[in-house]
Amino acid sequence: MRIENEDGSLVEEFGESIGVATNNVAEYRGLVAALEWAQARGHHALHVRSDSLLLVQQMLGNFKVKSAGLQPLHAKAQVVAHEIGRVTFEHVRRAHNAHADRLANAAMDEQGG
């Protein structure tokens, strides 16, 4: 997870192993962690950029959340986003999300090592 200011400068980055999980579960767990991070620091507006089209479209309400494994994570993300106030979502291509991929790979390496 990478937290940036509006100008793209780094605020904080972190990642952790979540064990065996689907990519979509990992995306949602990362989203919930980011939302909780922002909420704990008193942010009232947040712009989320993700290379997961499914996550972005589900959070925007354009896609239904059919997976039973994603439903509680989606519900948690919706609640925290609502409590923050203004949360917007943007889908970005994976090539534009290299920092997040680097952190995810480091977390997977940590789990394997």
Secondary structure by P-SEA (a helix, b strand, c coil): ccccccccccccccccccccccaaaaaaaaaaaaaaaaaaacccbbbbbbccaaaaaaaacccccccccaaaaaaaaaaaaaaacbbbbbbbccccaaaaaaaaaaaaaaaac
